[in-house]
C-alpha cells in the first residue's frame, strides 16, 4: 500500500479536526453535532460544502492509502459511514458506502487500530459505528461486544494517550461511550426483530410490512429507546 502523501495527511487532519475538534475548539465535545444538532440542515450543508469531494474520492477507492494508519482509517470511516448520512440525508445514497465502511472497520479492528494511543474514547468508538449500522445480526452482536469492551477500558482509565487530542474531555467521552452501549443494543433489537432497519425503508424504496409500520408509528426514530438517534 503506498505511503500517505503530505497533502493527504493534511486532508486526514481536516476530517478529524472537524468531526473530533481539538482542545482549542469551543466545540470540543461534538456529540450534539453528531446525533442531535439543533440545526441539522446547517450541519448537513457545512459537511456537503467542505467534504463532498473527499467523500466521492473515498467511495471510488482514491483514498485507500489512508488505510495504512489508524488515523487515516478513522478519517476514511467518517467519510464513508458518517458524512453520507449528512450529505444525502433522506436518500438511499446515505447508505450506499456502508458496505465499504464496514469492510474497512472490520479490517481496522483486526489490526487493533481502535487501540491506537492517538485516539480518544470517542474516536475509538467510531471504528464500531459501521457495525452498528449493518443490517446483520452478527455485526450487531460484535459491535455491542466491542463497545462494552471500550466502556470497560474507559472505566479502567486505560486512555493514557500521549497526544493532545487523546487527552481532551476523557471523562465526558467516557460517559458518552457508556450511554452508547444502550443505543447499540437498541440497534441490535431492531435487527433481531425485523432483520433490517424499517426506518430506512422509504429512502431505499422498500415496502414496509404491517408490523414495521406499527413499530415506526410508535417509534418514529426507528429505535425503541427514549431520545433515540436515527441513522
Secondary structure, DSSP 8 states (H G I E B T S, - for coil): -----HHHHHHHHHHHHHHS--TTSTTSSTHHHHH--TTHHHHHHHHHHHHHHHHHHHHTTTTGGGGGSHHHHHHHHIIIIIHHHHHTTTSGGGGTTHHHHHHHHHHHHHTTGGG-TT--HHHHHTTTHHHHH-S-HHHHHHHHHHHHHHHHHHHTT----SSHHHHTTHHHHHHHHHHHHHHHHHHHHHHHHHSS-GGGHHHHT----HHHHHHHHH-TTSSSSTT----
